[in-house]
């Protein structure tokens, strides 16, 4: 299957509650769970690089989300998918989908239900979540995140101006507050916290999150967070904005080298 065919398949799958397994450069074959309303993007960010396009269902609080798949609906869809695939070919189960998965108010019940199904089938598959980190201040979100094997938390920049331009939060938000709650969650879940950082290039200076004055502060903050792992990557699929590009491989490797000097060789991964 070609890269373009992979991309086309992924976008078709994202219209489902359970999708995949899909090939992932970071995780291998991943069975995806979309706990959000179908056929729209529900998110607290509107990132310029998002493969899903513009956020057309802006939401900041799980209690405001409507028409989301319930725990029972997700359980049935999950069981049905497992019957039609070879579970031994799955590396990981990933909560992601059409936006920010921590917006589903039943998230804690959903992952517990998924674990019960896996236990019934004697399947030992790690469960992770990809999150933009914006809702960590909510106790209900943190309680749900404690149930995951890995929480992969977005932190693309620690510079406020760059954050507003790059991640485009849908409401007033300060990156320093997000960092504070990432550190708090790190204290609660320990080694299960992973930081993911998208490094991009652009014609617009404010989007270049690899600039020295921006990246040097980023390195300091990540060292303070002390995550189990940092995943550095750049664009792999078409972004929502046309003037957003991949950074050169050497640039990504250079940032990784500086991070490894602080965290250790084994705690920084590069995906290009």
Secondary structure, DSSP 8 states (H G I E B T S, - for coil): --HHHHHHHHHHHTTSSEEEEE--TTTSSEEEE--S-TTS-EES---TT-TT-S-SEE-S-GGG--S---HHHHHHHHHHHHHTS-GGG-SEEEE--SB-GGG-TTHHHHHHHHHHHHHHTT---EEEEEE-STTTTSHHHHHHHTTSSEEEEE---S-HHHHHHHT--SS---HHHHHHHHHHHHHHHGGGEEEEEE-EEESSGGG-TTSHHHHHHHHHHHHHHT-SEEEEE---S--SSTTEEE--HHHHHHHHHHHHHHH-GGGEEEE-
